[in-house]
Amino acid sequence: MLNPVDTPKNLLPGLRLRWGIFITLCITSALLGYLVLRQAWTLASALRWLFLAAAVLTYQAIVLGTNLDKNHRQDETSLLPGLGIGNYVTLLRGILVAGLVGFLFSPRPEGWLIWVPGILYTLADAADFLDGYLARVTRHATRLGEILDMSFDGLGVLAASLLAVQYGQVPVWYLAV
């Protein structure tokens, strides 16, 4: 039986507030990315990056918002009041993946920008290793974390594979892997 203090009705507003903060962070990161890329790219290319990154960020915000009620440990039904460090790292990874997706269908970066997709993917991959570890050691491994992790894993691998093909680094058949 749930303690009245731990009922979803009492904890969901706090989790929704964290969701709103994530949305604000998504908007801020997308606008900052656009402003940086606008300095090096044409308006059309920077807007294409912004549109694609914003679409992925919107998807991620929807996944998080619709699954807040799953912020509980596997063996429990009580919601946890916070998202936990593991989920925060996963959400950061999602923002990095969104930035990576933004490079799809855009001109191949030149100069210092050529490093950005690789750096974004490397950081996202490192965060993927770290998020689960942090969730386990802080005893905050949740069903929500699993959902976010699986969602962002697939998206990151797909984006990196598509970019590798787009940039001519691997053949098209690599996408079948």
ABEGO torsion letter per residue (X at the ends): XBBAAABAAAAAAAAAAAAAAAAAAAAAAAAAAAAAAAAABBAAAAAAAAAAAAAAAAAAAAAAAAAAAABBBAABABBBABAEAAAAAAAAAAAAAAAAAAABGBBBBBEAAAAAAAAAAAAAAAAAAAAAAAAAAAGABBAAAAAAAAAAAAAAAAAAAAAAAAAGABBAAAAAX
